[in-house]
Amino acid sequence: MTPTLENYTLGRWTPGATAPQELLDASTGEVIALANTGGFDFEAILDYGRRVGNPKLRRMTFHERGRMLKALAFHLLEKKEIFYELSYRSGATRADSWVDIEGGIGNLFANASLRRKFPDKPFYVEGEPVGLSKGGTFMAQHLMVPREGVAVHINAYNFPVWGMLEKIAVNLLAGMPAVVKPAVPSAYLTEAVVREIIASGILPEGALQLVVGTGEGLLDHVTYQDVVTFTGSAATGRKLRAHPRILSEAVPFTMEADSLNAAVLGLDAKPGTPEFDLFVKEVRKEMTGKSGQKCTAIRRILVPEDVLEDVQIALGKLLKQTTIGHPLAEGVRMGALAGREQLQRLREQVTHLAKNTPIVYGDLDNVELLGQDRGAHADKGAFCSPILLLNREPFKHLDSHEIEAFGPVATLMPYHDTEEAVQLVNMGKGSLVCSIATNDPRTAQDFVLGAATNHGRILVINEEMAKESTGHGSPLPLLIHGGPGRAGGGQEMGGMRGVEHFMQRVALQGSPSMITAITEVYQPKAKQIEKDKHPFQHYFEELEIGQTYTTHRHTVTEADISAFAQVSGDNFYAHVDATSLEGTLFTGRVAHGYYILSKAAGMFVDPRKGPVLLNYGLDECRFTKPVYPGTTIGVTLTVKEKIGQEKRDETDVAKGIVRWYVEVTDQTGETVAVATILTMVKKKNQE
């Protein structure tokens, strides 16, 4: 009996309520599963996410959310072979599936590690404080908090695992729950992953819901606290972006659309150079990987006009090595498209393109298949050979820059100089990514500065980076994935930038003391706390934000300056030669800035053994006023922020990082230096 996919909503697994749709094996045409595509109470589903999942995630700190993602990644990694078996049925080879499955899990790991960029709090303080008054009693600070809604992810069919995991990793780290609506043709794979996620019990209830179906009516119930993301065709994305509810509620909407990405061979990359060979291999990889069904795949190939034939021949040789067939058949390097409907659409698009830009490699109607013993079928499956078209007049025949055939299809075109190459890539009217193969820095700079306005990412390929490059078509969790214009105008992932998309930024105004209390980060001129014990004798838990220690004072002498110059080897003229100061900012020998900082440390450090384990580093330092011999300095040490650390294992010492605000003043009360230093401090509770 053919299984029916289920939805995970309102805390339970249920089938849909409408007539089922058949989901087919992309290679054999066999029915895999049935999907009921309608009959959902989307108002209740979204409300459940907001009411049940959101409060639980909002209460968690970034570090807790990150550890949750890490545990989930390890769990899914153990189950990956289950997902591979299903992925083959989408037409994907093992290599294609690796990008989707383990690439998606890698997003969880990357975002789990990103937690260290955030405090161990449910919110975070963004950027530097802003002074709003002369006396320093009125200031502002930007604060980021999780939104109170749900992240609604509408995904395409070509990456049923990665497409979901790369999105939910970010919203979960930010503290928002998600409702995922995958594309129906490959939803069986997304459903399998969600089943494992729910079964693991790692996520709090309400953090993730799955809707297997068309999702019609889903956007009718979103609010301004929700976030909607879409991956798919530009045409569909434009319709969703214009949804009345999106407009009336001003719902944040991120669109990542298929685009006419380009690869450029630099003028210097002649046949025989490493860059030429790297370029041809990269084009072949992007044309055939995932059967060309990647939003980042290369669609336009721009090469200097004098090497057009060389590239065509070299690329043709590589494409000829691309064996096609059932993903489980030995020797197969390219599988099927997602389905017969997709194949038919591809044939229509290529036929239209071929009217003015002829096919110079490949055959739309005939393909030699491997794996027929496994059921691969030319008439029932969705197989297509790589197709290379040639546009000799790319400024005249514009379809190459306007029509995307979403499959193993690309168009080769010549250019005259770098300026013309920039014009051509920008004619795509906005792309997710482009690349240029060149070993000439000037060519690279001219191209990047000309093409940057039209692309979300630019890869510069040369021999130096080739061994470690992730390639043209690989979005990375810490980099933005998106692009202007046709590519959707949005961005996904991007490290902290991506997390911020699911949070609300608020400009907080008030007194330094009030801002300190709210943000748990000390602000200069805030009220301070003095205790009868040196702060270095307090355990991590005992220290309070604003806790302050004021040192004894020291008068700087010429002997101090000379001794520091000798010990450090810093004999800069302003410190050691009073006869060389004419025309400078100084009126006499001036103390080294690092002497002031070192002396300050000597003044505020408690030499006795205590909870402070080590000096962890220096975040920021400024020397604001010259210190001459005879100046008397004093130091104020204040707890600025506390950041708990995780134990690596049971034998590790429980500890945290304390950021201290250090202010050095002279006898007039003016600040001569400020710094933020970090120490590692032992916790009293070692459990």
N, C-alpha and C positions, 0 to 999 in steps of 0.2 A: 504494500500500500504506500502510495506517495505521501511523504510527510508534509504537514502544513506548518509553515513558520508561525511563530508566536511573537507577540509584542510583550515587552516588560513595562507596564505602566501601573501606577497607583499601588505599587508594591507587590504585584503578582504577574504571572505569565498568563496571557489570554490570546486566543486567536482573534482575527478581525471578524467583522460581521457581514461582509459583502461577498459577492461571487469571487472565487479565487482566480488568481493569475498564475499561469504555468511559468516556472523558471527553468531554463534549458541549459544543458551542458554545451559550452561554446564549441567543443570539438566534435561531439557526436550528435548533438541535437536531442539527446534524451532528456526527459523530464526529471529534474532533480528534486524539486519541491513545489508546493503551492503557497501562494501568498495572498491573504485577504487584504485588500488594499484600502478599505474604508470602514466607516462605522465607528469612528473614535470620538470620544468626548474630550476634545482638545482643551476646552476651558477647564475641565477638572484635572487633566494631566498637567497643565502648566501651573494651576493652583497648587497641586500636590508638590511639585518641585519647589515652588516658592515657600510653601507653608511647612513642609517636612524636611526637605533636603537643605534648603538655604540656611536656616538658623544653625544647623549642625556644622556645616562647613564654615560659616562666618565665625563661629566661636573658636574654631581650631586656629592655631598659629601657622605661619608659613612653614615652619620647620616640621610641624605635625603633618601638614598637608603633603609636604615633600616626601616625608618618610612613608606616607600612605601610598604615594605614586611609586616609590621604590619597591615596596612590598608587592604592589600590583604587577609591576614589570617583571619581577622574579617569578611570580605565579604564572603569568602568561607565557614566559619563556619556557617553563616546564611543559606547557601544553601545546607548544608551537607545532608539533607534528600533526596534531588534529587539524590545525588550521591549514597546513600545507596540503593535506589530502583533499580538503574542500577547494582550496585555491586552484588546484590543477583543473577543476571543472569550469573555472572561469576562463580557461584558455591560457593561463599564465604558466610559464616554465618555472623551474626551481629558482633560477636567478631572479626572474620577475617577482615571484612570490616572496623572496627574501627581502626585496626592497619594501614590499607592502607589509609583510608580517613583522619581520625583525627590525625593519626600519621604523615601523609604528611603535614597537616596544622600545626601541632606542629613544624615541621621543619622550616616553615616560621616564626613562633613566635620566635623560638630559634635563628635563624639567624638575626631576627630583633633586638633582645636583644644584639646580638654580636656586633652591631654597636658601643656600648659603649667602646669596646676594641680598636676602631680605632679613629683617630682624625676626627673632623668635616671638612674634606678636601677631595678632590677627590683622593688623594694619601696618603701613609703613610711612615714614616721613620722607618726602621727596624733595631733593635739591637743598639749596642753602637757605637759611633764614633771611628774611627781608626786613631791614630796618625802615620804620615808617615815621620816626620822630628824631629830632635833634638830641634830646636827652636820653634816648634809648629805652623809654618806658612803654613804647607802643611799637609793635612789630607784627610780622606775619610769617606764616610757614605753610607750605602746601602739604596736604595730607591725603593719602590714598586709602580708601576703604572698599571692601567688596560690595557690589551692587546687591540689591535685595530681590532680584528676579532670577530668571532661568536663562541659560545659554541654549539657544535653539540652533542646532547644526544640521543643515540640509546639504547632503554630500552626493558626489557623483559616483558612478558605477565602477570606475577604473581602479580605485584604491579603497576597497571596502574595509580594510583594517587600518592602514596608515591614515586614511582620510578621517576616520573617527578618532583614533588615538592621538594624533597630532593636535587635534582641537580640544578634546576633553582634558588632556594633560595640562593645558594652559588655564582653562576655566576652573578646574579643580584646584590648581595651585593658587589661583586668585581668590578662591572661596565661594565659587558659584556652582550650582548643580547644572546638569545638562539634560536636554531632550535631543536624542539623535534620530534623524530620519535619513537612512541610507537610500540610495537608488535601488529600486526593486530588482533589477536583473541580477545583482550580486549580493542581495540582502542576506542570503543564506550564510554567507561567510561572516558578515557583521553580527548576525544573530548568534552564531557559534561563539564568537569572542565575548559578546555581552553575557551569554550564559555562564561562561567561565568567570567573568568579572563578578557577577551577582553571586554565584556559588561560592566564591572565595570569601565573601563576607568582609572584605577589606574596606569597601566604601560604605559610608553611612547610608541608611535607607533614604531614598529620595534624591541621592546624589546623581543617579543616572537612570534615565528611562529610554526605552527604545520603541520606535514606531516603524513597523515594517509595512509600508504602503505609500500611496501617492502623497499623503500629507495634505490633501486638499482641505482647506479650512483651518489649518494650523496657525497661520499668521493672523487670523481674525481675532485672536485673543491675546496677542502679545501686548506688553505695556512698556512704558518708558524705562522701567527698571530691568527689562530683559535685554538680551543681546542676540542678534540673529547673524549667523554666518552662512554663506552659500559658496559651494564649489561646483562648477559646471559650465555650461555654455553661456556666452555673453548675452544671448537673446533671452534666455530664461532668467538670468540674473537681473536684467533690466526690468523685467515684468515684476519680479519679487520686490525689487527696490522701490518700485512705484506703487506698492500695495497701499491702499488707503490707511490701514492701521499703522503701517511703518511711518507714513508721513504724519498722520495726526498725533501720534504719540512720540514722534521724534526718536524712534527706536534705533539705537546704534546698529548699523548694518555693514558687515564686511563681505566683500565679494571677491572671490579669486576665480577668474574666468580663463578659459582656454585662450591662448593668444598665438599670434604668428611670430614665434621666437626665431631669432636669426643667429647664424654662426658666420663669422667673417675670417677669411684667411688674409693675414697681413701682407703688405706689399713685399716685405723682406723674407717671407716664408716661402721660398722657392722650392721646387722639387729637389729632394736630397737633403733638405734641412730637417732637423728633428721636429720643428714646428709644423712643417707640411705633413709629416707622417702622423703626428699627434692629432692634427685637425681632421684628417680623413677618418681616422679610427673613431674619433669622438662623434663625428657625423653619423657614421654607420651605427654606433652604439645607440645614439639617441633616436635614430629612425626605426630601429628594430626592437629596442627594449620595450617590454610591455606591449609589443606589436604596434608601437607608435602611439599608444593611447595614454600619453602623458601630457598634462597641461604644460609641461616645460620642454617638450620634445622640439627638436629643430625642424622648422618648417621651411625656412629660407636659407639657402647656402650662398653666400656672397664671396666671390673669389676675384683676384685681379684678372683682367681680360686676357692677359698674355699666358695665363696658366689654366684657362678654362678647360681646355681639352685634357690637360694632364690630370686635373682633379676628377673630371668625368671618368676617365679610364681607371684611375686608382680607386675611386669609390665603387665603380662597377665591379672591379675584381673582389673587393671586400664583400659587397652585397651578394655576390654569387656564392660566397661561402656560407651564407645564412640558410641553414636547413630549416624547413618548416614542417610542422605536424603536431601530433598529439604531445602534450607537455611531458608525458611519462615515457615516450618512446626514446630509445637511446639515440644520441646524436642530435636531437632537436634543439635548435637555438632560438626559434621563434614560434610561439603558439598561435592561437586564434584570436580574433577580435572578440568583443564581449558577446556578440550575437548576430544573427542574420539581419536583423533590422539595422544594426550599426554598419554591417557590411554593405547593405544596399545603399544606405546614405553615403557611405564612402565612395562607392562606384559612381553615384550621381555627381558628387563633388569633383572627382577626378576627371570624369567625362567632360564636365564644364570647363575645368582648367585646361584640359588638353586641346581645346579648340584653338588656342593661341600659343600654348606652351607645350609642345609635344612630349610624349613619354619617351625617354631615352634608355630607361632600364625598367624591366618588370612587365607583367601582363595582368590586366585587371580580371580577365576571364579564366585564366588557367594557372594552376599552382601545383607543383609536384609535392606530394605529401609523404611523410614518414608516419608510421604508427597506425596504418590502416587496420592492423591486427588488433589494435586497441579500440577500434571504432571510429578513428578519424575519417571524416567523410566530407568530400568536397562540396556536395550538394546540401548536406544537413548541417555541417559545421560552418564556422565563420572565418574561413582562412583567406588570406590575401598575401600575395607576394609583395616585397618592397617595391615601391614605385618612385622613380626619379624622373622629374620633369625638367625641361630646359627652357628658360625664359631669356632669350638673347637681348631683348629690349625691355628691361624691367621698369623704365620710366614711361613706357608706352602701354604695355600689357599689365594692367594694374590688378587683375584678379589675384595674382600671386601674393599681393599685400592685403587682400580683403577677404579671401575665402580660405577657410582652414578645413582641409580634409583630415579628420581625426583618426589617423591610423599611420601605417608605415609609409608615409608619403612626404616628400620634400621637393623643393624646386631649386635648381641650380641657376645662378645668374651672375653675370660679370659686372665689375665696377672699374672705374678708371683711376681714382685716387682716394685717399682716406676721407676727404670731405664728401665725395660722392657715396662712399660706403655708409657714412653717417646718415646721409639723406635717405638712402634706401632702407636701412634698418628702422629709421623713424617713420617710414611710410606705413609700418604696421599699426600705427596709431595707438601705441601702448602695448608693451609686452612684459611678461613675467621675468624673462631672462634673455640675455644675448651673450655671446662669447666672441673673443678675438684671439687668434693664434698669431703671436708676434714675439720676437725677441728684441724689438726696438722700443726703448722706453718712450721716445718722443711720439712714435706712432700710437703706442698704447695710451698715452696721455691725451693726445688730440682726439682719439676715438672715444675714450671714456667721457671726456668733458662734453663732447658733442652728443653722445647717445644717452647720457645719464638721465636727462629729463623725460625720456620715453621708456625707461626700463626700471624694474624693481631690483634687479641684480645683474651684475656684469662680471663675467669670468675672463681673466686674461691667462691664456694658455702659453706656456713655454716649457723648455726642457727642464728647467730648474725645479718646477713644482709638479711635474708630471707624475712622479711615483706616489705622491701623497694626495693628489687632487681628488676630490669627491666627484668632479665632473660637472658638465654643463647642466644636466637635468636633475641634480640632487639638491632640493631645498634642505636647509639645515636648521635645527631647532633654535639656535642662538642668532640666526639671521632672519630678517624679514622675508616673508614669502608672499609676494603680491606684486602689483605693478599698476601704473596709471592707465587711463583711457580704456581701451578694449579689454585690458587685463583685469579691470574691475575697480581700480582706484582705491583698493583697500590693502590691508596687510595682515598676515597671520604670523604666528610664532614670533621670532625676533627677540628671544630672551625676555628681559624685563619689560620691553616695549609691548610684547604680546600680552603679558600678564596685566599690564595697566589697562588694556582694552576692556577687561571685565571688571574694572574697578572705577569708582567715582573719585575724581579729584576735587578737593575742596580747599579753598584758600582760607586758612584759619588766621584770624586777627585777634590780638589781645596783648596783655602784658607779658614780659618774658617769664614771669613766675607762672602765669596761667598756661601759657604755651608749653612750658616745661612739664607741668602737671598732666596735661592732656596727651602730649606726644611721648612722654617718658624719655625725652632727650633734653639735656640741660642747655639752656640758652643764656648767653652772657647777660649779666645784670639781673638775673633771676634771684630769688631768695635762696640763701645757702643754709646748709645744715652743718653745724659744728658738733663734734663729739669729743669725748675726753681721751680717745685712743687714736693713734695714728691710723689713717685709712688702710695702710699696707698691712695692718694687723687684723683686719676684718676679712672674714670669708666672703665668697661671692654673694651668698644670699643675704648677708648682713649689710652690705653696702647699699646706700640709698642714692638715687639720682639727686644731685645738688649737694651731696656731702663734700665738705671743703676742709682743706688743711692749708694754713698760712705759715710760711717758713720764717726763719731768722733772715737777716739782711746781710749783704756782703758788698764791700766797696771794691770796685775793680781798680787794679793798679797796672802800671806799665809792665811790671814784672809778670803779672798774670798773662798779659798779651804775649810777651816774649817767650814765656814758657810754653804756651799753647802753640805758638808758631814752631817752636823747636820740636815738640812732641808730635804735632800733626804733619809737619812739613809744609804747611800752608804759609808761605812767605809773600803773599800778595802785598804789593807796595803800601797799600793803605793801612796795613797792620804793622809794618816793620820799618817804614822809611818816611819819616815826617817831612823830609826835604822834597818829596815828590808829590805833594798834595795841592800845589798851585793849579787852579782851574778845575778842581774836583768838587764834589759835594761836601767834603770833609774839612773840618777846621783843625784837626790833629789826628794822631794815631788813633785808630778806632778798633775796638775789640771785635774779634771774629764772631760772626753770628753763631757759629757752631760752638764757640767757647761759651757764649751766653746760654745756649741750650744745654750744653754739658754741665755747666756750673749750676744751672737750674735743677737738673737731675740730681746732682750731688746734694743740693739743698733740700729737695723734697723727698728723696728716698730714705726710707727707714732701713738701716743696715741689718737689723735683727732678722733672724729666720722667722718666717710667718707664712700665711696663705699665698702670698704672691710667688708664683713659680718662676716666671721669667718675663723679660721685656719682649713683647711680641712685634713691635714696630712703631712706625711713625706715619700717621695719615696725612697730616698737613702741618705746615710751619711757615710763619711769616716773621721777618725782622722789620719792625715798623719804625724804629728810631735809633740813630747811632748811639753807641755807648762808648764814652771816652773815659780815660783814666780819671778817677775821682768820683765816678757815678756810683751810687749805691743802689743795688738791685734787691728786690724781694720777689717771692714766687707764691702764687696761689694755685693749688692743685684741687680740681673739682671733678667728681664723678659725672661724666657726661652721658654715658650710655652703657648698658650691660647687655651682653650677647651670650646666651648660654650655648655651650658646645655639647655635641653628642659623644658618648663614650664609644670608642672604636670596638671594644670588646669588654668582657667582664673584668679583665686585669687593668684596664685603663683607669686613670685618675679622673674623677668627675670634676669638671672645671668650666670656666667661662672666660670670655674676653671682656675686659673693662676698658672703655675708652675714657681717657682723662683729658679734661680741658686744662691746659697749662697757660697761665698768664704771668709774664714777667714785667714788673713795673719798676720805674726809677723813683728817686726820692721826691719827685714832684707829683707822683701818682700817675704819670703817663705810662702807657703801655709801650714797652720796647720790643717785646716778642710774644707771639702766641703760637701754640702748637697743640695738636691732639696726639697723645701717645697712647699706646695699647699695652696692657699687661695681661698675662694669663694668670688667673686667680683660682685657687682651689675651692671647691665647694665643701661646705661642712657636712652635707648629706652625701655620702659616697655610694648610695644604693643606685 
